[in-house]
Amino acid sequence: MSSKTIAIFGGLLTVVALGVWSVTVSATAAQTAAKPPVARKQVSMPPLPFGPRDPLPRSPQVVAAVFKFAAEHPEVLNYVPCFCGCDHMGHKGNTDCFVKSRAANGDVLVWEPHGTECQVCIDVGQQAMQMYSSGASVRQIRTAIESKYSGQYQNHTPTPPPPGPAGTK
């Protein structure tokens, strides 16, 4: 193969990959916009994407608890931004750091492994989980997390604001 043929093939492959990514992101955004997320106890979850010997930035118990919270509370984490720079991966909010895809009924089908590696993602999710358990509204959680992280990190996910009037849970 000539270098010109390789360059053309590489360019076409890039265009196709970007097209598939764009359609996937658009379909996911349309699905999210069409149906607001709700709290949902998971009927069945796939095995968590880490094992007992995997190095984790937080204890396995904390990481597992945050993954479970992300699975069961998209109505919280869909509206909480992440600050680690995962926006370049197409993430829209902190829930995307842990959940890659869901079934039509809301059950997690595939985990996002990025959440096992990133201390910022885990810390944002853990703070949201703790505040939610203490009775904070989604708006209060988001405000606290933005206050804590926006001064430390330049980028954040393009996370939509929580629906409903200010102060609702």
Buried (B, 14 or more C-beta within 10 A) or exposed (E): EEEEEEEEEEEEEEEEEEEEEEEEEEEBEEEBEEEEBEEBEBEEBEEBBBEEEEEBBBEBEBBBBBBBBBBBBBBBBBBBBBBBBBBEEBBBBBBBBBBBEBEEEBBBEEBBBBBBBBEBBBBBBBBBBEBBEEEBBBBBBBEBBBEBBEEEBEEBBEBBEBEEEEEEB
